[in-house]
């Protein structure tokens, strides 16, 4: 498995929209393995989108299971994900490997139902809540060319320089 280079804001490639995956093969599985290795190589990484490594395919990985007391489904590989139901709203602090120097407050749905395929093309459906729902929404935004910076509650009051 290879650790891939992550695009960093203000790289304009981060604003591109990803295309649906139509071929499910060994090459896709290898890319998913490399994408996961890249996510796990970063400190505190709980999600990554293919677009963050300059691959314009609708693929995200989310795994918040390392966070204590957070309910989750474990490792989620979401290919061609769609949020079909969203309920509630909650403001929370987000960070991003593509925006390493900042965090910010963003409003997200509290609960989502997401439908996707896995890396083998099999249909999957998940009901995600809380932190896991936030992470899935954050990563799907990447596929649509959006960063958490685009969803800040207020650019003046809700953007914070990350402490090192």
C-alpha positions in Angstrom: 0.0 0.0 0.0 1.2 3.5 -0.9 0.7 6.7 1.0 -0.6 9.2 -1.6 0.1 13.0 -1.8 -2.8 15.0 -0.3 -3.8 18.2 -2.1 -3.7 21.2 0.3 -5.9 24.4 0.2 -5.8 26.7 -1.8 -5.1 24.1 -4.6 -7.9 24.7 -7.1 -8.1 21.0 -7.9 -10.0 20.6 -4.5 -12.9 22.5 -6.0 -13.5 20.0 -8.8 -16.6 17.7 -8.8 -15.9 13.9 -8.9 -17.4 11.4 -11.3 -19.3 8.2 -10.5 -17.4 5.0 -10.4 -18.5 2.5 -13.1 -15.8 -0.1 -13.0 -15.3 -2.3 -9.9 -12.0 -4.2 -10.4 -8.7 -5.1 -8.7 -7.4 -1.6 -9.6 -10.2 0.0 -7.7 -9.5 -2.2 -4.7 -5.8 -1.3 -4.8 -6.7 2.4 -4.9 -9.0 2.0 -1.9 -6.2 0.3 0.0 -3.8 3.2 -0.9 -6.5 5.7 0.0 -7.0 4.1 3.4 -3.2 3.9 4.0 -3.1 7.7 3.3 -5.9 8.4 5.7 -4.3 6.4 8.5 -0.9 8.0 7.9 -2.2 11.4 9.0 -2.6 12.3 12.6 -6.2 11.9 13.7 -7.5 11.1 10.2 -11.0 9.7 10.3 -12.0 10.2 6.7 -10.6 10.8 3.3 -12.1 11.4 -0.2 -10.5 10.3 -3.5 -10.5 13.9 -4.7 -8.1 14.9 -1.9 -5.5 12.8 -3.6 -6.4 14.2 -7.1 -8.5 11.2 -8.2 -11.9 12.5 -9.4 -13.9 9.4 -8.5 -16.8 9.3 -6.0 -15.0 7.3 -3.3 -14.7 8.1 0.4 -13.5 6.2 3.4 -14.7 7.0 6.9 -13.6 5.2 10.1 -14.3 7.0 13.4 -13.9 3.8 15.5 -10.6 5.0 17.0 -12.5 7.8 18.8 -13.6 6.7 22.3 -17.3 6.5 23.2 -18.4 7.2 19.6 -20.9 4.8 18.1 -19.9 3.8 14.5 -20.1 1.2 11.8 -16.3 0.9 11.8 -14.5 1.2 8.5 -16.9 2.5 5.8 -15.9 2.4 2.1 -18.5 4.5 0.3 -18.4 4.4 -3.5 -20.9 6.6 -5.3 -22.4 7.7 -1.9 -25.8 9.5 -1.7 -27.4 10.9 1.4 -31.0 10.0 1.1 -32.3 11.2 4.4 -31.0 13.8 6.8 -32.5 15.0 10.1 -31.7 17.6 12.7 -28.7 19.9 12.8 -25.7 20.4 15.0 -22.8 22.8 15.0 -19.4 21.1 15.5 -15.7 21.8 15.0 -14.1 20.2 11.9 -10.6 19.9 10.6 -9.3 18.5 7.3 -6.1 17.0 6.0 -6.5 19.4 3.0 -6.7 22.4 5.3 -4.0 21.4 7.9 -3.7 24.8 9.6 -7.3 25.6 10.5 -10.4 24.1 12.1 -13.9 25.6 12.0 -17.5 25.4 13.2 -19.8 23.9 10.6 -23.6 23.0 10.8 -24.3 19.4 9.7 -27.2 17.1 9.9 -27.3 15.2 13.2 -28.5 11.9 11.5 -28.2 10.7 7.9 -29.0 7.7 5.9 -26.5 7.1 3.2 -26.7 4.6 0.3 -23.5 3.6 -1.5 -21.6 0.8 -3.0 -18.6 -0.9 -1.5 -15.3 -1.4 -3.4 -16.8 -4.6 -4.9 -19.9 -2.9 -6.2 -22.3 -4.3 -3.6 -25.0 -1.9 -2.4 -24.7 -0.8 1.2 -26.9 1.4 3.4 -26.0 3.0 6.7 -27.8 5.0 9.3 -25.1 7.3 10.7 -25.4 9.6 13.8 -23.4 12.3 15.5 -19.7 12.3 14.8 -19.9 9.6 12.2 -22.6 11.4 10.3 -20.5 14.6 10.4 -17.5 12.8 9.0 -19.5 11.2 6.2 -21.0 14.5 5.2 -17.6 16.2 5.3 -16.1 13.6 3.0 -19.0 13.6 0.5 -18.7 17.4 0.3 -15.1 16.8 -1.0 -16.6 14.8 -3.9 -18.7 17.9 -4.8 -15.7 20.2 -4.7 -16.6 21.7 -1.2 -14.4 22.2 1.8 -15.5 22.8 5.4 -14.3 26.4 4.7 -17.3 26.7 2.3 -19.7 25.8 5.1 -18.4 27.8 8.1 -21.1 29.3 10.3 -19.2 32.6 10.2 -15.8 33.2 8.6 -15.1 35.9 11.2 -16.0 34.0 14.4 -15.8 30.3 13.5 -12.5 29.8 11.8 -9.6 28.9 14.1 -5.8 28.5 13.6 -4.9 24.9 14.6 -2.7 24.6 17.6 0.5 22.7 16.9 
